[in-house]
Amino acid sequence: MLDLHIHTTASDGSLTPTQVVQLARKKGFSLIAVTDHDTMGGVAEALEAGKKYNVDVVPGVEISSGVTLEVHMLGYGMLPDHPVMKAMMEDMRAARVERMERIIENLQKMGVPITVEEVEAVAGGAIGRPHIAQVLIAHGLVPDVRTAFREYIGVGAKAYVERRKMASEQVIANIRDAGGVPVLARTLTALDRAVLVDEIVVAVQPEKLEEVAALVSRTGIRKPIRVVEGGANRAESVLLAALEASEDTEYLAIHDGARPLILPEQVDEMIRLGQRTYAVAPALPVTDTVKVADLSGLVLSTPDRSTLFAVQTPQVFQASILKAALQSAIDAEAPITDDCSAVERLGKEVYLTPGWRENIKITTPEDLAIAEAFLRRREVNQ
């Protein structure tokens, strides 16, 4: 089990980082992420506790961002001591203190006898409205936190003050600068280090061309690499990239940019297998029960899962066969979700070989945290 959104006493949680890890161990969690509000003050303690209690801890933070609409952004895998992250955390802390002081000033104007010092003593770490609520409860002014928010400090209440927030785009940029390597950069580095890869072609959405080109220039790729504009769907994008490869290319390895944990030796392994066939892909047995249902949700059948596999990349093909298959699928407007299915449409044989559990596709923030945990395990085992 895992939990990727946990607060500690470093912000508005009720347990210390060590107690959080201890509880996670007791409850059977193997992976947690410490994501306190606007601070990474509890990360170091949690990481040490994780080593002691054999729980993987991913460093993280929950940052309040946005301009017209407040968005709580979760960031994972940053370096807490990085200057950019430290500067952002200090700015967040200052914004919290500023807001708290204004809320307390409003409360005092209403005749509520609480002080900044009282709230700071309760908070201990990053200050938030829950700490003001606790002081209101201690004074006997409200019976619980919910009432404190409703009558005094919640949105629309008499003492409420809007928070000063950082733009979401700036938060993302800071997280990247603070040690978060972009997913695509890791992927390209693995391909660059694969012995059997001669050149790399990256197909991206038109609006991402400049951004990806800049990323490629900073990544230090040694092999020939081109960034090209992709198409309207996967089949078109892969075909456009394939057509950019050198004319004498015999085999094409198609890999998802969102699978950054692939290793160079795994890429080489797939290429060797592809050279013995004309279509091969890594895959893992499906462990969940799968249902076939109609659009209303009515179950139509339950396939035998012993015959079901979740396909990964890189998928390797004889170049001429893949190009013909993709062009055929495009001409027929056939829905293609992976490159193997295009080759299957031509009646060609496609082979599967065991994939890798760590070769996950990152599509959600939770996937990022899981990937970070895998990377940490690799570092420990090196």
C-alpha positions in Angstrom: 0.0 0.0 0.0 1.0 3.6 -0.4 0.0 7.1 0.6 1.3 10.0 -1.4 -0.2 13.0 0.4 0.7 13.2 4.1 1.1 16.2 6.4 3.2 16.2 9.6 3.6 18.6 12.5 6.0 20.5 10.2 2.8 22.1 8.9 -0.8 21.3 10.0 -0.5 17.5 10.7 -1.0 16.0 14.1 2.0 13.5 14.1 5.7 14.2 13.9 7.5 12.9 10.7 8.9 9.9 12.7 5.4 9.1 14.1 4.0 9.2 10.6 6.6 6.7 9.3 6.0 4.5 12.4 2.2 4.5 11.7 2.8 3.8 8.0 4.9 0.8 9.0 2.2 -0.4 11.4 -0.5 -0.1 8.8 1.4 -2.0 6.2 2.4 0.9 3.9 5.6 0.4 1.9 5.7 3.8 0.3 4.6 7.3 1.6 5.2 10.8 0.5 5.6 13.6 3.0 3.9 16.7 1.5 3.5 19.3 4.1 1.8 22.6 3.3 4.4 25.1 1.9 7.4 23.5 3.8 9.8 20.6 3.4 10.8 21.0 7.1 9.7 17.5 7.9 11.4 15.6 5.0 14.8 15.0 6.5 13.4 13.4 9.7 10.9 11.3 7.7 13.7 10.1 5.4 15.8 9.0 8.4 12.8 7.3 10.0 12.0 5.6 6.7 15.5 3.9 6.7 15.0 2.8 10.3 11.5 1.4 9.8 11.9 0.1 6.2 9.4 2.5 4.6 10.2 4.2 1.3 9.7 8.0 1.8 9.4 10.3 -1.1 10.2 14.0 -0.4 7.4 16.3 -1.4 5.5 19.5 -0.7 2.0 20.8 -1.2 2.1 24.4 -2.5 -0.8 26.8 -2.6 -0.6 28.5 -6.0 -2.7 30.2 -8.6 -3.9 33.8 -9.2 -7.7 33.9 -9.6 -8.2 30.3 -8.5 -6.3 28.7 -5.7 -4.6 25.4 -6.7 -2.9 23.1 -4.3 0.0 21.6 -6.2 1.9 18.5 -5.1 5.6 18.3 -6.0 7.7 15.2 -5.5 11.4 14.4 -5.6 12.9 17.8 -5.1 16.1 18.5 -3.1 15.0 20.3 0.1 18.3 22.1 0.4 18.4 23.4 -3.2 18.7 27.2 -3.2 15.6 27.6 -5.4 13.5 25.4 -3.2 14.8 27.1 0.0 13.9 30.5 -1.5 10.4 29.4 -2.5 9.8 27.9 1.0 10.9 31.1 2.6 8.6 33.1 0.5 5.7 30.7 1.3 6.6 31.0 5.0 6.6 34.8 4.9 3.2 34.7 3.1 1.8 32.5 5.8 3.1 34.7 8.6 1.8 37.8 6.9 -1.7 36.2 6.5 -1.8 35.0 10.0 -0.9 38.4 11.4 -3.7 40.0 9.4 -6.2 37.4 10.5 -5.2 37.9 14.1 -5.5 41.7 13.7 -9.0 41.2 12.3 -9.9 39.0 15.3 -8.5 41.5 17.8 -10.6 44.2 16.2 -13.6 41.9 16.8 -12.7 41.7 20.5 -11.1 38.2 20.3 -8.2 38.2 22.7 -5.6 36.1 20.9 -2.0 36.9 20.1 0.6 36.1 17.4 2.8 34.5 20.1 0.0 32.0 21.1 -0.5 30.8 17.5 3.3 30.5 16.9 3.6 28.4 20.0 0.9 26.0 18.8 2.2 25.8 15.3 5.8 24.9 15.9 6.4 24.8 12.1 4.6 26.3 9.1 1.7 28.4 10.4 -1.8 27.9 9.1 -5.4 28.6 10.0 -5.9 25.3 11.8 -3.4 26.6 14.4 -5.5 29.8 14.9 -8.5 27.5 15.3 -6.7 25.6 18.1 -6.1 28.8 20.0 -9.7 29.9 19.6 -10.7 26.5 21.0 -8.2 26.9 23.9 -9.8 30.3 24.8 -13.2 28.6 24.9 -14.5 30.8 22.0 -15.5 27.8 19.8 -16.1 24.1 20.5 -14.2 22.7 17.5 -12.2 23.5 14.4 -15.2 23.4 12.1 -17.0 26.1 14.1 -13.8 28.2 14.1 -13.7 28.2 10.4 -17.4 28.8 9.9 -17.6 31.7 12.3 -14.2 33.4 12.2 -11.5 32.3 9.7 -13.1 30.3 6.9 -13.8 31.8 3.4 -16.4 34.5 3.8 -16.1 34.7 7.6 -15.4 38.0 9.3 -11.7 37.6 10.0 -10.8 35.7 6.8 -7.9 37.0 4.7 -7.0 35.8 1.2 -3.6 34.2 0.9 -0.8 35.7 -1.2 0.0 32.9 -3.8 2.7 32.2 -6.3 1.7 31.6 -10.0 1.3 27.9 -10.8 3.8 28.2 -13.7 6.4 29.6 -11.4 5.9 26.8 -8.9 6.4 24.2 -11.6 9.6 25.9 -12.9 11.0 26.1 -9.3 10.3 22.4 -8.7 12.1 21.5 -11.9 15.1 23.8 -11.0 15.2 22.2 -7.5 16.4 18.8 -8.7 13.3 17.5 -10.5 14.7 16.2 -13.7 12.0 16.3 -16.4 10.6 12.9 -17.3 11.6 13.2 -21.0 15.2 14.1 -20.1 15.6 10.8 -18.2 14.1 8.9 -21.1 16.4 10.5 -23.6 19.5 9.8 -21.5 18.6 6.1 -21.3 18.3 5.9 -25.1 21.5 7.9 -25.6 23.4 5.4 -23.5 22.0 2.3 -25.2 24.7 0.7 -27.3 22.5 -0.3 -30.2 20.7 3.0 -30.6 22.3 5.0 -33.5 20.0 8.0 -33.5 17.0 9.5 -31.7 13.9 11.2 -33.2 11.5 12.9 -30.8 7.9 13.6 -32.0 6.1 16.2 -29.9 3.0 18.4 -30.1 3.5 21.5 -32.2 3.2 23.8 -29.2 5.9 21.9 -27.4 8.5 22.1 -30.1 10.5 25.0 -28.7 10.3 23.7 -25.1 11.5 20.2 -26.0 14.2 21.4 -28.3 15.5 23.6 -25.5 15.4 20.6 -23.1 17.3 18.4 -25.6 20.0 21.1 -25.9 20.5 21.1 -22.1 20.4 17.3 -21.7 23.8 16.7 -23.3 22.7 13.9 -25.7 25.7 12.7 -27.6 24.0 10.8 -30.4 22.3 12.5 -33.4 18.9 13.7 -32.3 16.0 15.5 -34.0 12.8 17.0 -32.6 10.0 16.9 -35.0 6.3 17.9 -35.0 4.0 15.1 -34.3 0.6 14.3 -35.8 -3.0 14.3 -34.7 -2.7 10.9 -33.1 -0.2 8.3 -32.1 0.0 6.5 -35.5 0.7 9.8 -37.3 3.3 10.9 -34.8 5.2 7.6 -34.8 5.1 7.5 -38.6 6.4 11.1 -38.9 9.2 10.2 -36.5 10.0 7.0 -38.4 10.2 8.8 -41.7 12.8 11.2 -40.2 15.1 8.3 -39.4 18.1 7.6 -41.7 17.2 5.9 -44.9 19.3 2.8 -44.1 17.7 2.2 -40.8 16.7 -1.5 -40.6 15.0 -1.5 -37.2 13.0 1.0 -35.2 12.6 1.0 -31.4 9.5 3.0 -30.4 9.5 4.2 -26.8 7.1 6.3 -24.8 8.7 9.5 -23.5 6.7 9.1 -20.3 8.6 5.9 -19.4 11.8 7.4 -17.9 12.9 4.4 -15.8 13.9 2.2 -18.8 17.5 1.2 -18.6 20.0 1.4 -21.5 20.7 -2.4 -21.3 16.9 -3.1 -21.4 16.7 -1.0 -24.6 19.6 -3.0 -26.1 17.9 -6.3 -25.0 14.7 -5.3 -26.8 16.6 -4.4 -30.0 18.4 -7.7 -30.1 15.1 -9.5 -29.7 13.6 -7.4 -32.5 16.5 -8.3 -34.8 15.5 -12.0 -34.4 11.8 -11.2 -35.3 10.1 -8.3 -37.0 7.9 -7.2 -34.1 8.4 -7.6 -30.4 7.3 -5.7 -27.3 7.8 -6.1 -23.5 4.7 -6.9 -21.5 3.6 -7.9 -18.0 0.9 -10.4 -17.0 -2.3 -8.6 -15.9 -2.9 -9.3 -12.2 -6.3 -7.7 -11.9 -9.6 -9.2 -13.0 -10.7 -7.5 -16.2 -14.3 -6.9 -17.2 -15.8 -6.2 -20.6 -18.8 -3.9 -20.3 -21.0 -1.7 -22.5 -21.3 2.0 -22.2 -24.0 1.7 -19.6 -21.7 -0.2 -17.3 -23.3 -3.6 -17.9 -20.8 -6.4 -17.7 -20.7 -8.5 -20.9 -17.9 -10.9 -20.1 -14.9 -11.7 -17.9 -11.8 -12.6 -20.0 -9.4 -15.2 -18.8 -6.6 -13.1 -17.3 -4.0 -15.8 -17.9 -4.1 -14.7 -21.6 -4.0 -10.9 -20.8 -0.8 -8.8 -20.8 -0.1 -5.1 -20.2 2.2 -4.0 -23.0 5.1 -1.6 -22.5 7.7 0.0 -24.6 10.2 0.1 -26.3 8.5 -1.9 -29.0 10.9 -2.9 -31.8 10.0 -3.5 -35.4 11.6 -4.1 -38.8 11.4 -0.5 -40.2 9.7 -1.3 -43.5 7.0 -3.3 -41.8 6.2 -0.7 -39.2 6.0 2.2 -41.7 3.7 0.2 -43.9 1.5 -0.8 -40.9 1.2 2.8 -39.7 0.4 4.1 -43.1 -2.3 1.5 -43.5 -3.8 2.3 -40.1 -3.9 6.0 -41.0 -5.5 5.4 -44.4 -8.2 3.2 -42.8 -8.6 5.7 -39.9 -8.2 2.7 -37.6 -7.8 3.5 -33.8 -4.3 2.7 -32.8 -3.2 2.8 -29.1 0.1 1.1 -29.5 2.4 0.3 -32.5 2.0 -3.5 -32.2 -1.7 -3.2 -33.0 -0.9 -1.5 -36.3 1.4 -4.4 -37.3 -1.3 -6.9 -36.1 -3.7 -5.3 -38.6 -1.5 -6.4 -41.4 -1.7 -10.0 -40.2 1.9 -10.0 -39.1 3.0 -11.9 -36.0 3.9 -9.9 -32.9 5.8 -11.4 -30.0 5.8 -10.5 -26.4 8.7 -10.8 -24.0 8.7 -10.2 -20.2 8.7 -6.5 -19.3 9.8 -4.8 -16.1 7.8 -3.6 -13.1 9.8 -0.4 -12.8 9.1 0.6 -16.4 6.0 2.5 -15.5 4.3 5.1 -17.6 4.0 8.4 -15.8 0.7 10.1 -16.4 -0.4 11.3 -12.9 1.3 12.9 -9.9 1.1 9.6 -8.1 3.1 7.9 -10.8 5.8 10.5 -10.3 6.0 9.6 -6.6 6.2 5.9 -7.4 8.9 6.6 -9.9 10.9 8.6 -7.4 10.7 5.6 -5.0 12.0 3.3 -7.6 14.9 5.6 -8.3 15.8 5.8 -4.6 15.9 2.0 -4.5 18.2 1.9 -7.4 20.5 4.4 -5.7 20.6 2.2 -2.6 21.3 -1.0 -4.6 24.1 0.5 -6.6 
